[in-house]
Amino acid sequence: MIKIEEIKELCKGRFLSLKEVFFNYKGKKRRWEVCSSMDSVSVLIYNKEKNAFVFVKQFRLPVYLKNGDGFTYELCAGLCDKNLCNVDTIREEILEEVGYEVENKDIEHITSTWASVGTNAARQEVFYVEVDESMRVSEGGGLDDEDIEVVFIPVEKIEEFLFDENIVITPGAKMAVLWWLNYKKEKR
């Protein structure tokens, strides 16, 4: 049904590569541009003491080129680029980005998602963890070249936040919060 004829790498960067793919699909020759990227992990963090979600706010150049602002609200996340299992990767990102030390056993898997399926089919594993301030060991903020602001959104304001079209919230963050509202909120 599908036969890949040729894949040309047009350019390669540190995290992405752009390819031109020539293929035959249902007897018709086709061409597609594909951006290859690494898999990633993300986590919805709920702070029990503050009754709030912990998000990261950071500047994203591609968003800036589209809207002139560039700041996004996201789940704590990271690329799977260190040969660690996904739970170890997200635990490390939680510490780096938001400053909480969590145990692997406390990290719950929510689901897997696929984003940008027409261009790069980026796969992301989505997790959930609960924290309190006793687990906070630093202010977070990411690594030296990252500029991450830790943001707390109270549960009572989360739905208003999710649908505020004046800010950019990533689809994964919206999906994870909707999962929480459906599966976790009633258990509180």
C-alpha positions in Angstrom: 0.0 0.0 0.0 2.9 2.4 0.8 6.4 2.2 -0.5 9.1 4.6 0.5 11.2 5.4 -2.7 13.7 7.8 -1.3 14.4 10.0 1.8 16.6 13.0 1.3 17.9 14.8 4.4 17.7 18.5 3.6 19.3 19.8 6.8 20.1 18.5 10.3 20.3 20.5 13.5 20.9 19.6 17.1 17.4 18.4 17.9 15.6 18.4 14.5 16.2 17.3 10.9 14.2 18.2 7.8 13.7 15.5 5.2 12.1 15.2 1.9 10.4 11.9 1.4 9.4 10.4 -1.9 6.9 7.5 -1.7 4.2 5.6 -3.5 0.8 5.5 -1.8 -2.0 3.6 -3.4 -0.2 3.5 -6.7 0.4 7.3 -6.8 3.8 8.9 -6.5 4.0 11.5 -3.7 6.4 13.8 -1.9 6.2 15.1 1.6 8.4 17.2 3.9 9.0 15.7 7.3 10.6 17.2 10.3 12.1 14.5 12.5 12.3 15.1 16.3 13.0 13.2 19.4 10.3 11.7 21.7 9.6 13.6 24.9 7.9 13.4 28.2 5.7 15.8 30.2 4.0 15.9 33.6 1.0 17.5 35.1 2.1 18.6 38.6 -0.5 19.2 41.3 0.7 21.0 44.5 -1.5 19.6 47.3 -0.7 22.4 49.8 -1.4 25.2 47.4 -4.4 23.4 45.7 -2.8 24.5 42.5 -1.2 23.2 39.3 2.4 23.9 38.6 3.1 25.0 35.0 6.2 26.4 33.3 6.1 29.7 31.4 8.8 30.2 28.8 9.6 31.9 25.6 9.2 29.9 22.4 10.7 31.4 19.3 8.3 29.6 16.9 5.3 31.0 18.8 6.9 34.5 18.8 7.2 34.4 15.0 3.5 33.7 14.8 2.0 36.0 17.5 4.7 38.5 18.4 4.7 37.5 22.1 6.2 34.0 22.3 5.4 33.1 25.9 3.7 29.8 26.5 2.3 28.0 29.5 3.3 24.3 29.4 3.6 21.2 31.4 7.0 20.5 32.8 8.6 18.5 30.0 11.8 17.4 28.3 13.3 15.5 25.4 14.2 11.8 25.7 17.8 12.4 24.8 19.8 10.9 27.7 19.2 7.1 27.4 17.1 7.2 30.5 13.7 5.5 31.0 10.8 7.9 30.6 10.1 8.1 34.4 13.7 8.9 35.2 13.7 11.6 32.4 10.6 13.3 33.8 11.8 13.1 37.4 15.0 14.9 36.2 12.9 17.5 34.4 10.7 18.1 37.4 13.8 18.9 39.5 15.5 21.1 36.8 12.4 23.1 35.8 10.3 23.5 38.9 12.6 22.4 41.7 10.7 19.5 43.3 12.4 16.2 44.2 9.9 13.4 43.5 10.1 9.6 43.7 9.6 7.4 40.6 6.9 5.4 42.4 4.8 8.6 42.8 4.8 9.4 39.1 1.6 8.1 37.4 1.4 7.5 33.6 -1.6 9.3 32.0 -1.3 8.6 28.3 0.8 9.0 25.2 0.0 11.8 22.7 1.1 12.6 19.1 1.5 16.2 18.1 2.2 17.8 14.7 1.2 14.6 12.9 1.3 16.3 9.5 4.9 17.4 9.9 6.9 15.5 12.5 4.6 13.2 14.5 6.2 14.0 17.8 5.4 11.4 20.4 5.1 12.4 24.1 4.4 10.3 27.2 2.3 12.3 29.7 2.6 11.7 33.4 1.0 13.1 36.7 2.5 13.7 40.1 1.5 15.3 43.3 3.9 17.5 45.3 4.0 19.6 48.5 6.4 22.3 49.6 8.4 19.8 51.7 9.6 18.3 48.3 10.8 21.6 47.0 14.6 21.7 46.9 15.2 24.6 44.6 13.4 27.4 42.7 13.7 25.5 39.4 14.0 27.6 36.3 15.7 25.1 34.1 19.3 24.9 32.9 21.5 27.8 32.2 20.2 28.4 28.6 16.6 28.1 29.7 14.5 30.9 31.1 11.6 29.1 32.8 9.2 30.8 35.2 7.4 28.5 37.6 3.6 29.4 37.7 0.9 28.2 40.1 -2.6 28.1 38.8 -5.2 27.5 41.6 -7.7 24.7 40.9 -10.6 27.1 41.3 -9.2 29.2 38.3 -8.1 26.3 36.1 -11.0 26.2 33.7 -10.9 29.9 33.1 -7.1 29.6 32.5 -7.5 26.7 30.1 -9.9 28.6 27.8 -8.3 32.0 28.0 -7.5 32.8 24.3 -5.2 35.7 25.3 -2.5 33.3 26.4 -0.9 30.3 24.7 -1.4 27.0 26.6 0.0 23.9 24.9 -2.5 21.2 23.9 -0.8 18.6 26.1 -1.3 20.9 29.1 -5.0 21.3 28.3 -5.5 17.6 27.8 -3.7 16.7 31.0 -5.8 19.2 33.1 -9.0 17.9 31.5 -7.9 14.4 32.5 -7.4 15.6 36.1 -10.8 17.3 36.1 -12.4 14.1 34.9 -10.5 11.5 36.9 -8.9 13.1 39.9 -10.9 16.2 41.0 -13.8 14.2 42.5 -11.4 12.1 44.6 -10.3 15.2 46.5 
